[in-house]
Amino acid sequence: MSDIIIQQNRTRIDELLAPYAAQIGGDLPGYRNHVYRAVTYAMHFLGNSPEHEQLVETAFVYHDIALWTNHALAYLEPSEAVALADNAKYGWGLNPEALQGAIHWHHKITAYRGPHEAVIEACRKADWIDANKGMVRKGMSRANIKAVEAAFPNLGFHDALIRLAKDNGGSTVGGLIKVVRGIIKW
């Protein structure tokens, strides 16, 4: 696999995150970098095709957003709802089925097969890479992961996920169980 292209500035991501900055609060720098890492991986899997960029960036901005907007541990469907509502409200013209699918299936354990397969599967693999800090690479080289992580440091993102599971689930273990039951797809 070729070297990865790292874009340090993705204006759309920052513009889409801005209205949610107060809700995300101190977790914003870590979440932003998670979004940047995941978008970078997904776009690499898609050959950096411009036709997918707007959808991928939007899907990743919204993919976990309900952790903060809804304080939901089963956050996929609420995150989808926020993304679809904003897509309609602001007239972005993104395919609602593809946008919803990229969010809905990003924690699927097995490969996604179905409509919009290329973009949904790229998003799924990208999030898995970042969620486990590159331990499962989904075909991505270690060198590419290292370069992306250096460009967009973690900034406490994974720690924030553990804290949110505890805060919204009553305990760390109980919250993590609720998260897994609410978001893992087969």
VOGU-3710 file (C-alpha; in Angstrom, 3 decimals, decimal comma):
1> msdiiiqqnr> 0,000/0,000/0,000  1,336/3,442/-0,900  2,298/6,234/1,441  -0,644/8,022/2,956  -1,565/11,614/2,079  -2,022/13,712/5,209  -4,013/16,934/4,950  -3,361/19,059/8,014  -6,262/21,399/7,279  -9,728/20,163/6,353
11> tridellapy> -11,908/23,246/6,513  -15,173/21,306/6,270  -14,388/19,257/9,377  -13,626/22,336/11,445  -16,720/24,173/10,158  -18,991/21,211/10,931  -17,554/20,759/14,415  -17,853/24,463/15,325  -21,591/24,453/16,210  -20,980/21,523/18,579
21> aaqiggdlpg> -17,836/22,891/20,229  -19,597/23,943/23,442  -21,291/20,555/23,827  -18,100/18,616/23,154  -16,196/20,987/25,417  -12,703/19,993/26,500  -12,964/16,770/24,491  -13,021/18,723/21,204  -9,267/18,645/20,416  -9,124/14,873/20,917
31> yrnhvyravt> -12,345/14,233/18,988  -11,219/16,550/16,181  -7,961/14,658/15,815  -9,820/11,321/15,896  -11,993/12,622/13,035  -8,924/13,779/11,101  -7,173/10,426/11,586  -10,230/8,431/10,532  -10,873/10,634/7,491  -7,232/10,286/6,460
41> yamhflgnsp> -7,410/6,483/6,650  -10,778/6,293/4,871  -9,688/8,587/2,061  -6,554/6,489/1,619  -8,706/3,367/1,206  -10,778/5,295/-1,362  -7,717/6,350/-3,362  -8,220/9,955/-2,151  -11,090/10,274/-4,609  -12,571/13,791/-4,354
51> eheqlvetaf> -16,057/12,409/-5,025  -16,091/10,812/-1,542  -14,361/13,521/0,472  -17,375/15,594/1,541  -19,371/12,529/2,607  -16,446/10,966/4,493  -15,608/14,189/6,308  -19,239/14,739/7,262  -19,814/11,157/8,364  -16,797/11,239/10,657
61> vyhdialwtn> -17,683/14,585/12,201  -21,054/13,107/13,172  -20,223/9,432/13,737  -19,763/9,715/17,540  -21,376/13,113/18,129  -24,333/11,818/20,169  -21,900/10,879/22,944  -21,932/14,614/23,657  -25,169/15,905/22,099  -27,425/13,188/23,533
71> halaylepse> -25,190/11,739/26,266  -26,043/8,407/24,645  -23,943/5,264/24,989  -25,942/3,607/22,205  -24,987/6,575/20,058  -25,160/5,359/16,465  -28,819/6,097/15,736  -28,817/9,469/17,565  -25,623/10,426/15,707  -27,240/9,429/12,401
81> avaladnaky> -30,291/11,550/13,235  -28,175/14,661/13,931  -26,203/14,162/10,687  -29,313/13,613/8,576  -31,091/16,601/10,135  -28,100/18,896/9,460  -27,740/17,526/5,899  -31,370/18,481/5,220  -31,285/21,755/7,198  -28,165/23,114/5,507
91> gwglnpealq> -28,825/21,627/2,054  -25,505/19,854/1,715  -26,981/17,445/-0,814  -25,182/14,403/0,549  -26,802/11,069/-0,191  -28,739/10,409/3,027  -28,490/6,616/2,668  -24,700/6,745/2,260  -24,291/9,231/5,113  -26,472/7,193/7,448
101> gaihwhhkit> -24,764/3,948/6,405  -21,262/5,302/7,008  -22,272/6,209/10,559  -24,468/3,193/11,266  -21,956/0,549/10,162  -18,695/2,084/11,390  -18,487/-0,408/14,285  -19,420/-3,457/12,219  -17,073/-6,311/13,029  -17,267/-8,044/9,656
111> ayrgpheavi> -16,937/-6,390/6,270  -19,894/-4,331/5,096  -21,605/-5,526/1,920  -24,409/-3,574/0,336  -25,316/-0,170/-1,082  -22,515/2,403/-1,001  -20,134/-0,400/-0,075  -16,872/1,311/-1,026  -17,361/4,398/1,130  -19,066/2,611/4,041
121> eacrkadwid> -16,411/-0,103/4,156  -13,602/2,496/3,971  -15,153/4,355/6,918  -15,630/1,127/8,862  -12,006/0,066/8,424  -10,719/3,568/9,186  -12,587/3,822/12,481  -11,479/0,343/13,565  -7,849/1,310/12,935  -8,141/4,413/15,062
131> ankgmvrkgm> -10,375/2,935/17,755  -7,726/0,365/18,644  -4,768/2,701/18,036  -3,523/0,694/15,065  -3,355/-2,706/16,748  -5,772/-3,956/14,069  -4,586/-2,368/10,845  -7,188/-3,469/8,244  -4,467/-3,516/5,565  -2,969/-0,153/6,526
141> sranikavea> 0,811/-0,135/6,934  2,341/0,528/10,331  4,326/3,373/8,791  1,148/5,068/7,561  -0,531/4,707/10,958  2,534/6,096/12,700  2,603/9,097/10,326  -1,105/9,829/10,836  -0,856/9,503/14,626  2,135/11,863/14,623
151> afpnlgfhda> 0,230/14,422/12,550  -2,912/14,194/14,708  -2,004/13,217/18,282  -4,553/11,424/20,443  -4,954/14,326/22,905  -6,855/12,139/25,356  -9,558/10,945/22,947  -9,574/7,328/24,116  -9,488/8,432/27,768  -12,525/10,637/27,070
161> lirlakdngg> -14,407/7,615/25,726  -13,743/5,719/28,962  -14,811/8,738/31,029  -18,025/9,176/29,007  -18,834/5,474/29,415  -18,464/5,850/33,171  -20,334/9,160/33,410  -23,233/8,066/31,214  -23,316/4,414/32,222  -23,064/4,611/36,003
171> stvgglikvv> -19,678/2,879/36,135  -16,795/2,237/33,792  -17,592/-1,466/33,384  -21,347/-0,929/33,176  -20,901/1,919/30,716  -18,533/-0,047/28,505  -20,975/-2,958/28,424  -23,760/-0,566/27,396  -21,532/0,931/24,702  -20,602/-2,442/23,253
181> rgiikw> -24,208/-3,648/23,291  -25,379/-0,415/21,706  -22,862/0,074/18,914  -21,281/-3,194/17,795  -22,784/-4,571/14,596  -22,204/-7,963/13,025
//
